[in-house]
Amino acid sequence: MMVASSLALLSLVLPPISIVSSASVALVTLRRGGYEGLYVLICACLSAALLGFFLFGSFQFALLYGLVLWLPIWLISIVLREGKHLSIAIEIAVLLGVMAVIGFYIYASEPALIWQSVLEEMVKPMLASNADMPVDEIRQSIQSFSHYMTGGIIAGTVYGLLFGLFLARMWQSALYNPGGFREEYLELRVRPKLALVSILVAVIAWLMSGVISEICWNISILFVVLYTFVGTAILHAALSTMRMKRFLVPMLYVTLIMIPHIIALVIIVGVVDAWLDLRSKFSNKIRTE
């Protein structure tokens, strides 16, 4: 409880620490069940609120931040514990993100205008300190990006949620089932029906216009999260069968970090695998050789 609450407040300064905070709640849920996970979640929220009161003079923000940080991962941990399939947990996390996108568009009539004003406030100090910057180009970029900020921010949140879940599953595997997480991760795949839905959403986004197209583009950003994990797992599994796997597997992840454009190829691999089952084809090729 104290680990979760203290690291949650520390993550306000160092955001990546939030992954460890949420993983601590997820670990209890995965190992002990939803009730004990909920008990830890509630007590951690109260602890965070108490710490927030002494540090900031107000408990509301810390309490709300704890709920936003821990409640989704608690739900996903229950899904993983009961469903026993990492793919289903990832799909549910992405579905929660899709619901958040739709909910935000229902709540706010013009989300793009909201994000545009936020981005303009963020770049004001930069523009004020450098008079030579192309103001018109920056404003055009802000106007373009504002239409996709909803999906981008929610996708980042889902990434953090899943990284926390993966970390908790790694801890559980290390403690009670060595090697179990690796097997689960390398078996990630998307069902053909879901792959078809994601392609359909992208097609609608491309062909339609207006708010429908904008919502579909933002939802498509969330599907990028799904296929990034699935495609990476497939490539990891493929490289693991090669002789130079100790070099190739780490190089895969370094490449994804250093050259983000390669994610497009990873996404294609994740989508295509829904119908072609690339792992089995690659394994059969290795056996014949």
N, C-alpha and C positions, 0 to 999 in steps of 0.2 A: 504493500500500500504506500509506504513512504518512498520507495524507489519510483513508483509510477507518478506520484504527486510531485515530488521534488524535481524529477527529470522533466516533467511536463512544463513546470515554470521555467526551468533552465532552458528549455527549447525555445522560449520566446526570444532568447539571445542567440542560441545555436539551434536552428530549426531541425537539423538531422537527428538531434537527440530525441525528438518526439517519437522516432521509430522504436528506440529502446524502451521508452515509456509505455507505448501501446503494446509492445511485445511482452512486457511483464504481465499485463492484464490478460493477454491472449494465452500465455503459457498456463496460467492457472485454469483458465476456461477449458483449454484443450486437455489438460490432465485431470482436473477435478470435476468438470462439468459446468453447466450454465449457471446453476444456483450459487456456487462458490465464486465463480467468475463475477457474477453480479454483485455479490457481497464485497469483493475486493474493489470493484468499480465504484460502488456507492461510497465506501469508506475512503477510497483514494480521492473522490470528488470532494468529500468533506474536508479531507486533509489539505487538498489544494486550495479550497476556499479559505481555510484557516490561515494557511501560509500567505495567500493573496491579501488577506485582511491586514496581516502584520507588515507585509512588504510594501503593499500599494495603497493600503487604507480602504480597500473595497474587496468584497468577496465575490461579487456577481460575475465579474469577468473570468476569474479563475475557475469558478464553478461551471460556467457555460463552456469554457475552453476544454475542461476535462470531459464534459459530456460529449462534445463534438469529437474529441480525440479518441475516446475509449468506447463509446457506445457502438459505433459501426464495427470496430474490430471484435468486440464481444459477440455481436451477431454473426459475423463471418466465422469466428472461431467455433461457434455452436454448429454452424453448417458443416465445417470441416470435421468436427468431432463426430457428428452423427452421420454425415454422408460418406466420410472416409475417402473422399476424392478431392485432390487439390484443384483440379480443373473446375469442379462445381463451385468451390469457394471463390475462385477468381471470377467466374461468370456471375455469381451473385453480387460480388463487389462492383463489377462493371454495371450490372443492372441497377444497383443503388445509385451509381453515378448518373445513369440515364434518367432515373426518376428525379434526381436532384436538378438536372438540366431542365427537364420539362416543368418541374415545380417552380424553378426560378423564372421561367418564361411566363408562367401563369401569374406569379406574384408581381413581376415587373413588366409593364407594358412595353418598355423600350430598354431592354438590357444593354444594348450597344451604347446608348447615350450615357448610361450610368458608368460603364467602363471607360468611355471616352473622357468623361470628366475626371475620373480617377487617374487615368494615365496622363492627362494634361497637367494635373497637379504634381504628379511625380517628376515630370520633365521640366517643370518651371525653374527649379534651381539650376539645372544644367544649362538651360537656355539663357538664364540671367548671367551666369558666369562666363559664357562664351558667346560673344555677339556674332561670331563668324559662322555659326552653325546654320544650315539651311532650314529655316523655320517652316516654310511651306511643305517641304518634303517630309519633315518630321510629323507635321499635323496630318498629312495624308496617310502616313504609315499608322499613326494612332487611330485614325478613322477606320482603316482596314482591319487592324488587329482587334479593335473593340468588338467586332461582330463575332469573334471566336474566343474571346476571353473567358466566357462562361464555361465552355467545354475545356479550355486549357487549364483553368484553375481547378476545376473539379477533377480533371484527369490527373493533375499533380497530387491532389488529395488521395485519389484512388491508388496511385503509385506508392505513396507513403503508407497507406493502409495495408497494401499487399506486402511491402517490404517488412513491415512490422509483423505480419502474419507469418511470412517466411522465416524471419528470425526466431519467432516463438516455436515454430515447427522444427527448426534446426536445433534449438535448445532441447526440445522434447525428444528429438531423435538421438541427440548425443547422450542424454541421460537414461533413456529407457529403450531405445531401438536404434542402435548405431547403424548408419547407412540407410535408414528408412526414408529420410527426407530426400536423399539423392535419387532413390528409385521413384518416389512420387513426382519429383520435379521433372525428371527425364521422360516421364510418361504423359506429360501435359499434352492435350490436344483439344480441338474444338469439334463439336458435333456438326455434321453437314447442315442441319436445319438452322443452327445459329449462324454458321458461315454464310448461308444463303440470305438470312435476314440482314446481316451486316452489309453484304453487297447491295441488297435492295435499298437500304438506307442511304448508302453512298450514291446510288444511281438517282434516287429521288432528290438528294441534295444537289446533284449535278444538273438535273433536268428542270427542276422547279425553280421558283424565285420567291423573293419576299421572306416572310417570317418562317414559312414551312422549310424552305431551303436552309435558312440560317440554323434552325433547330436541328435539322438532319446533319448539317456540317459539324455542329457541336457534339452531337451524339457519335458521329464518326470518329471524332478525336478520342472518345472513350474506347471505341473498338480498337484503336491503335494500341492502347494499354494492353488489352487482351492478347492481341496478336504479337506484340513485342515479347511478352513472356513465353507464349507458345512457340513462336518461331525460334527464339533463343534456346529453348529447351531442345527443340528438334536438332538444331545445329550442334549443340553441346553433345547430344547423344550420338550424332554422326561422327563428330571429331573424336569422341571417346573410343571409337573402334579402330582408330588409326595408330600407327606405330609411334608417331610423334605427338601423341595426345597430351603429354605433359607440357609441351610447348604450345600446341595449337589451341587447347581449351582456354588457358589464360589469355592467349592472344585474341581470342574471340571477344572476350569481355573488354579488354583494353581497346580494341578496335571500335566497339560500340560506344565507348566513352569518348575516345579521341576523334572519331569520325561519325557523328550522329546521322549523317545521310545514309549510312549503311542500314539503318533501321528500316528503310523502305524495302530492302531485300528481305530482311527478317520478317516483315509483315506479310510479304507475298508467300514466303515459305509457310508461315502459320496458316494462311488461308487455304493454300493448295493442299496442305496435309489433311484437311478435313475430308477430302475425297480420295487422295492418292495414298495415304498412309505411308509417308516417305520413310519412316523408321524401318518398317518391315522390308521395303524394297532395298534399302541400303544394307540391312542385315543379310538379306539373301544374296546380295552381290558379294559381300565379304566372304560368305560361306563357299560360294562357287569358286572364288579365287583361291 
